[in-house]
Amino acid sequence: MPPISRRRFLKISLLSALGTTTAGVAGFAYAFEVEPVHVDVVQREVLLPRLHPTFDGYRLVQFSDIHMGTGMTQEQLNRIVDLVNAQQPDTIAITGDFVTGGNMSVLKPMLVEPLRRLTAKDLKVAVLGNHDHWTDATAVRQVLAESELTELNNAVITLRRDEAALHVTGVDDFWEDKARLEAVLEQLPEDGAAVLLAHEPDFADISAATGRFDLQISGHSHGGQVRLPFINKPLILPLHGEKYPLGQYQVGGMIQYTNRGVGTIYPAVRFNCRPEITVFTLRAAPTQG
């Protein structure tokens, strides 16, 4: 092969540099402008052994980590609400971090106007996350009340169809030492499947150990927001979101599911980790005979 002239070498180098720069700019724009608003609707069928056949096919729709104040806009939240409503949920569950921080008098209407449009056949429930407490838990609770969302503050709601029961439960934030699982267990009847809302996914080690919960749904980790290509490993994970960072896990006899969230914290980017709405179809164990 003849040697490359200096002129040709410089031309190749320049084209390579321009290509790298263009790819970098395009990747930067994608991570900031495209993926954060490209919501993934994930369908999951989960078998709950204690679920009564009457509730077979029950649709529980979860989203999490709105983080109004860092990238999320009222327009984007309206689009998320439309997507949630389109799933025809029986129950809607929001697992915390409605805000990141900032002036709640500004953030409050940006949350309330979209969230009050959520529609579900049975319940619209939520728990608080660490950022809600760090910002203003009282103000966030006012957002929930005005949005007609029921806060599961270490509480239980029991749905009954004839003699069949399905329990929807929740704990306040674990990071802030507000979770009172013993209070939930005191309210929880012995019969029927139980779903637990807990903001931090690693709380599953505690809840699963009780043997009473069939499914825990969480958020908090955002899936890392950025997952390294090829190995699909989250780049950075928060405290209490490191063990079960995204997707479905089996923790003892309980299923743990970690939603990637719909919002972001700083920097407001996502790469290889789209925002997520999760549609759970609850399944009862097949009856014998």
C-alpha positions in Angstrom: 0.0 0.0 0.0 1.5 3.4 -1.0 2.1 5.8 1.9 -0.6 8.3 2.7 0.2 11.9 1.8 0.2 14.5 4.5 -2.7 16.3 2.7 -4.8 13.1 2.6 -3.9 12.3 6.2 -5.0 15.7 7.4 -8.2 15.3 5.4 -9.0 11.8 6.9 -8.2 13.2 10.4 -10.4 16.2 9.9 -13.3 14.0 8.7 -12.8 11.6 11.6 -12.8 14.5 14.1 -15.9 16.0 12.5 -17.7 12.6 12.6 -16.7 12.1 16.3 -17.9 15.6 17.2 -21.1 15.2 15.3 -21.8 11.9 17.0 -21.0 13.5 20.3 -23.3 16.4 19.7 -26.0 14.1 18.5 -25.6 11.8 21.5 -25.7 14.8 23.8 -28.9 16.1 22.2 -30.5 12.7 22.3 -29.7 12.3 26.0 -31.1 15.7 26.8 -34.0 16.2 24.4 -35.2 12.8 23.0 -34.9 9.9 25.5 -36.2 11.8 28.6 -39.6 12.3 26.9 -39.7 8.9 25.0 -41.8 7.0 27.6 -41.7 3.2 27.5 -45.0 1.5 28.5 -43.9 -1.8 30.0 -46.4 -4.7 30.2 -45.9 -7.2 33.0 -48.0 -10.2 34.0 -47.2 -11.2 37.6 -48.5 -14.3 39.3 -49.6 -13.7 42.9 -50.2 -17.0 44.6 -52.6 -15.4 47.2 -54.6 -13.5 44.6 -58.2 -14.7 44.5 -59.4 -15.7 41.0 -62.0 -13.0 41.2 -59.1 -10.4 40.8 -57.4 -12.3 38.0 -56.6 -9.8 35.2 -56.6 -6.8 37.6 -54.7 -3.9 36.0 -52.4 -1.9 38.3 -50.6 0.9 36.5 -47.5 2.4 38.2 -45.4 5.4 37.5 -42.8 7.1 39.7 -40.4 9.9 40.2 -42.0 12.8 38.4 -39.3 15.2 39.8 -41.1 18.4 38.8 -38.4 21.0 38.8 -35.6 19.2 37.0 -36.5 18.7 33.3 -40.1 17.7 33.8 -42.7 20.1 32.4 -46.4 20.4 32.8 -46.9 19.6 29.1 -44.8 16.4 29.5 -46.7 15.3 32.6 -50.0 15.8 30.7 -48.7 13.4 28.1 -47.8 10.9 30.7 -51.2 11.2 32.3 -52.8 10.5 28.9 -50.6 7.4 28.5 -51.6 6.1 31.9 -55.3 6.7 31.3 -55.0 4.9 28.0 -54.0 1.7 29.8 -57.5 1.5 31.4 -56.2 1.0 34.9 -58.2 -0.5 37.8 -55.7 1.1 40.2 -53.0 3.8 39.6 -50.0 3.9 41.9 -47.4 6.6 42.1 -44.3 5.7 44.1 -42.9 9.0 45.2 -40.6 11.9 44.4 -43.2 14.2 42.9 -40.6 17.1 43.1 -36.9 17.5 43.2 -36.8 20.8 45.1 -37.6 24.4 44.6 -40.5 26.7 45.2 -43.6 24.7 45.9 -45.9 27.6 45.1 -44.6 27.4 41.5 -44.4 23.6 41.3 -47.8 22.8 42.9 -50.1 23.9 40.0 -47.7 22.2 37.5 -48.5 18.9 39.3 -52.1 19.3 40.3 -53.6 20.3 36.9 -52.3 17.1 35.1 -52.6 14.7 38.1 -56.2 15.5 38.8 -57.0 14.1 35.3 -55.9 10.6 36.2 -58.7 8.1 35.9 -58.9 4.7 37.5 -61.8 2.3 38.2 -60.9 1.7 41.8 -58.0 3.6 43.3 -55.5 6.4 42.7 -52.8 6.0 45.4 -49.4 7.3 46.2 -46.5 7.4 48.6 -43.9 10.1 49.3 -40.2 9.8 48.4 -37.1 11.2 49.9 -37.1 14.4 47.7 -40.6 15.1 48.7 -39.5 15.2 52.3 -36.4 17.1 51.5 -38.5 19.8 49.7 -41.7 20.2 51.7 -43.7 17.1 52.6 -46.7 19.1 53.8 -46.9 20.9 50.5 -46.6 17.7 48.5 -49.4 16.2 50.6 -51.5 19.2 49.6 -50.7 18.3 46.0 -51.9 14.8 46.5 -55.1 16.0 48.2 -55.9 18.5 45.5 -55.2 15.9 42.8 -57.6 13.4 44.4 -54.8 11.0 45.1 -54.9 8.9 48.3 -51.6 8.8 50.2 -50.8 5.4 51.6 -48.9 6.8 54.6 -48.1 3.5 56.4 -51.6 2.5 55.5 -53.8 -0.2 54.0 -56.8 -0.1 51.6 -58.7 -3.3 51.1 -60.6 -3.9 47.9 -63.3 -6.6 48.2 -65.3 -8.4 45.5 -67.8 -10.6 47.4 -65.6 -12.6 49.7 -62.3 -12.0 47.8 -59.8 -9.4 49.0 -56.9 -7.5 47.4 -54.9 -5.2 49.7 -53.1 -2.1 48.4 -50.6 -0.9 51.0 -47.9 1.6 51.3 -45.1 2.9 53.6 -43.7 6.4 53.9 -40.1 7.1 52.9 -37.5 4.6 54.2 -34.5 6.9 53.7 -36.1 9.5 55.9 -36.9 6.8 58.5 -40.7 7.4 58.1 -41.5 3.8 57.0 -43.6 2.0 59.7 -44.1 -1.5 58.3 -45.3 -2.8 61.7 -48.2 -0.4 61.5 -49.1 -1.7 58.0 -49.0 -5.3 59.2 -51.3 -4.5 62.1 -53.9 -3.1 59.7 -53.4 -5.9 57.1 -56.0 -8.8 57.2 -54.6 -12.3 57.0 -56.4 -13.3 53.8 -55.8 -12.0 50.3 -52.9 -10.8 48.2 -51.1 -7.7 49.3 -49.3 -5.1 47.1 -46.9 -2.7 48.8 -45.8 0.7 47.5 -42.4 1.6 48.8 -40.3 4.4 47.2 -36.9 2.8 47.8 -36.6 -0.6 46.1 -34.0 -2.0 48.6 -36.7 -1.9 51.2 -37.8 -5.2 49.7 -35.3 -7.1 51.9 -37.3 -5.9 54.9 -40.8 -6.3 53.5 -40.2 -9.7 51.9 -38.9 -11.0 55.2 -42.4 -10.6 56.7 -43.8 -13.2 54.3 -47.0 -11.1 53.9 -46.5 -9.2 50.7 -46.9 -10.6 47.3 -45.6 -7.7 45.2 -43.6 -4.6 46.1 -43.5 -1.7 43.6 -40.9 1.0 43.9 -39.1 3.8 42.0 -36.2 6.0 43.3 -33.3 4.6 41.3 -34.5 5.9 37.9 -32.7 2.8 36.6 -29.5 4.9 36.9 -30.8 7.4 34.2 -27.7 6.4 32.2 -26.9 2.8 31.4 -23.6 1.9 29.9 -24.0 0.4 26.4 -23.5 -3.3 25.7 -23.3 -4.2 29.4 -26.5 -2.3 30.3 -25.2 -1.4 33.7 -26.5 1.7 35.5 -23.8 4.3 35.8 -24.7 5.8 39.2 -27.3 4.5 41.7 -28.7 6.2 44.8 -28.6 4.9 48.4 -31.3 2.2 48.9 -31.6 1.8 45.2 -28.4 -0.2 44.5 -29.5 -3.8 45.0 -32.7 -3.8 43.0 -32.1 -0.9 40.5 -34.6 -1.7 37.7 -37.0 -4.3 36.5 -38.3 -7.4 38.2 -36.7 -9.5 41.0 -37.7 -12.4 43.2 -37.0 -11.6 46.8 -37.9 -14.6 48.9 -41.6 -15.3 48.2 -42.2 -11.7 47.0 -41.9 -10.1 43.6 -40.0 -6.7 43.7 -40.4 -4.4 40.7 -38.4 -1.2 40.3 -39.9 1.3 37.8 -37.4 3.6 36.0 -39.4 6.7 36.7 -40.7 9.3 34.3 -38.5 12.2 35.5 -34.9 13.0 36.2 -32.6 14.6 38.7 -29.6 16.7 37.7 -28.3 16.3 35.1 -31.6 15.9 33.4 -30.5 13.3 30.9 -31.3 9.7 30.0 -29.4 7.3 27.9 -30.2 3.7 27.3 -32.7 4.0 30.1 -36.1 5.4 28.9 -38.7 6.7 31.3 -41.3 4.1 32.2 -44.9 3.5 32.9 -45.5 -0.1 34.1 -48.8 -1.9 33.5 -49.1 -4.9 35.8 -51.7 -7.5 35.0 -52.2 -9.5 38.2 -52.7 -13.2 37.8 -54.1 -15.8 40.2 -52.7 -19.2 40.5 -54.5 -21.8 38.3 -57.2 -23.6 40.1 -56.8 -27.4 40.3 -59.5 -29.7 39.0 
